[in-house]
Amino acid sequence: MNRRTPITSPEKAWAADFEDVLNDLQSRREKGLTRAEVKKRLEKFGANQLRKHERKSIWQILVDQFKSLIILLLAVAAAVSFLYNEILEGWAITVVIVINTAIGFFTELRAVRSMEALYKLGRVETRVRRNGEIIKIDARNLVPGDIILFEGGDVITADIRIIEASKLQADESPLTGESMPVGKEAEPVEKDTVLGDRTSMLYKGTSITRGSGEGVVVSTGQETELGHISSLVEDAEEEQTPLEERLDKLGYRLLVLTLVITVLISISGILSGKETFLMIQTGIALAVAAIPEGLPIVATIALAKGMRIMARKNALINRLSSVETLGATETIFSDKTGTLTENKMSVTRLLLSERELDAESGFFEKNGEDKDAKLALETGVFCNNATYSDDQDESSGDPLEVALLEAGHLAGIEQKELLEQYPEAREEAFDPEVKMMATWNEVEQDRYRISVKGAPDTVLDHCKSYLRNGEQLSLSEEERSKWETINEELAADGLRVIALAYRYTDTTEGNPYENLVFVGMVGLLDPPRKDVRSAIEACKEAGIRVVMVTGDQPQTAEFIAKSVGLVTEEHTELIHGQDLPSPKKLEASRKNTQQIMGANIFARISPKQKLDLIELYQKNGHVVGMTGDGVNDAPALKKADIGIAMGQRGTQVAREASHMVLTDDAFSTIVTAIKQGRVIFDNIRKFVIYLLSGNVGEILAVAIASFLSIQVGGVEVLPLLPLQILYLNLLNDVFPALALGIGPGNPVVMRQPPRGADEPIITRFHWGEIGGYGALIGATILGVFFWSIYGTSMGPEEVVTTTFLSLSIARLLHVFNMRRPESGFFRNEITQNRWVWAALGLDVGLLLLAVYWTPLAGVLKVTAPNATMWMFVAVGSIIPLIGGQIYLAYRKRTANSSRSEASS
């Protein structure tokens, strides 16, 4: 890549006054760049990205197929065939290699392309000022000279010279390794200042932890500090999930066991007088048949398909491993605003000293003569970082602040006009610890109005007087108590309450929160989401506990919790943040721990306390999901087993720290994602049991027959020949297993409790099922084999054809034994899976092709079956299905009996 020459040298930016930097970049702070200027600079500097995601080529995927152990074994089998001058069989095995490679290639290609499509679903947006308007753009379209607006929670997407800063701090640990946030300001520093001390700069890849400000882009893409040192990779590296690791371990254990059995079969067969070439090929074919080479790739496809389904249903998964973890989630810590509620706020009530005004009475339109109401609404507009538009989609910023701007707009108080008349001189950004925000606006020469908004209890604590009909009166304890009662009443009605205050000053220096004049309160309505109640009921039915963890007031939290069915009048356990014991006290008191674990609402909780709660639950063995949207939620989102960020109102830092992003911010989407996670794990377990039980049956049948010296017409025979084993392996191991893996799954999966986080794919119970099914299939095939030999006059080729067809069809029908015991025989998740029927149709077609198409029949050494042979095949293939259904009926009866005893 050619290095691009920036308009201004980045080395000078931190040491120069920002006005000089703006001039060098030919940019204007008030207007920003024009569209024409942006277009020219994009052509000159290119997209603002370090590197593109490297697309895996078709050739890479193809080459990877030849690195598998299965291909190595088949190549050995082909070499042995050519060595013994079995040219036809050698070429037949070569064809099998090609077919096996093609199946692996196309399935992996689909999985890889699915994952690549997921990379494109998310994009980072940045707020910029262009043509005098504040808009959101894709960060890739940033150019040097763009004016950027940022606040706590934003990820910095280019190198920026700060123009204005209010209580600004940045996390530069990705760039410098400094773990503590660094204070930032607009003042220049010395030229030789090291990277970590350049307080006038913000760098790509870092994030804003506190405050707000503006800056101008000086470098993009590879020309940023991050591009120079290449310390970060923008796209996540490919990861192997715990599920895939468990599948790999399972596969290698089976491989070792199979190779031992294979060697024993080959040696015993040779020692008993069987043909050496036949036994070597049989051993290799059995090894190929037994190795579950389809497991990892089917698992990957199942996980990738699950991620696509979740993406379509508004849940973007950041990590592949999170899909399986979702299925084990036991507890969800849910925020209130925007998750359980609509996050569509509107000011419904305005409370002043002697009166209450509401939206229905049209007070917004009548407040022209009401100076107190006008001052209150102006305070909400001044103390604001959002932008409002009549088109709600064009509005941006915190929904609460948008609602305050809307209230002002309805009263004829426009933000743009107000700021032109009274320009902002300074801002004290909202601090989660202080729970307030302040702005200074110049009302006349060297005279400023400080506007403050924040939590009612905090604002009241900083007020010395209050406003009544334009007159400032001392705030007595009685008056303070009255406002505290009003606050509680509003919160109990489910309203979000914000207090407003102001004072005048002659300076922009000092603490803004001293000697404030209390103006009043606004009540904002954020109604509960309509779909939350049913989603919480679904969680309860699935054994998942939902706990509200919010920074809001206890009364508001309890009102919403009752509205959505999270708690009832009789069962409400609420803990206030100030009453939450420290982690050390919790460790020392089991009683405190039990009390905390029993609560279903936590109100006035700080970000640090959220982290403590997660650690407490995890120490007690819970798999925890956590919702969050702010930069201060990032540690908790990382700590949680499943961190869930809000896509619409969540900060970039929160989204990047999370495992899953909700593009609709809806709680019901979490439930949908958990269901999909459970379905995927359940499907993978089904196809593993199906594969292994069929392979065990096949190995048992050939292994036992190989120890015996069975002849038909003076010719020694085995139930299956090497090429037949390979052919059946292609039919039975790939398509039905894939169909099980990507099927819609168990429809009642959310009526079951969550599985344990450490529960293996195959438990002891499932190993018992695999052994039982395998023994039934193996015994049935041996029965058909011996019956064909000793009960009929079939020749060697007819006997082998009969067992070949019996085993294949028995294994295909065995897929119906993978249904739930509680489901019906005709209507269940298997019979209603269209992919299963497609797989069966394809496999039956290939099976008929094998016995009736002469060239292929000659290679496989089978013959066209007659009526007697088909009768044997019908009986032999149906027995494992009948046996499996009897077992499932027994399990259903046992489960019903247990439930009856429990209820009585």
Order of alpha helices (4+ residues) and beta strands (2+ residues): alpha-alpha-alpha-alpha-alpha-alpha-beta-beta-beta-beta-alpha-beta-beta-beta-alpha-alpha-alpha-alpha-beta-alpha-beta-beta-beta-alpha-alpha-alpha-alpha-beta-beta-beta-alpha-beta-beta-alpha-beta-beta-alpha-beta-alpha-beta-alpha-alpha-beta-alpha-beta-alpha-beta-alpha-beta-alpha-beta-beta-alpha-alpha-alpha-alpha-alpha-alpha
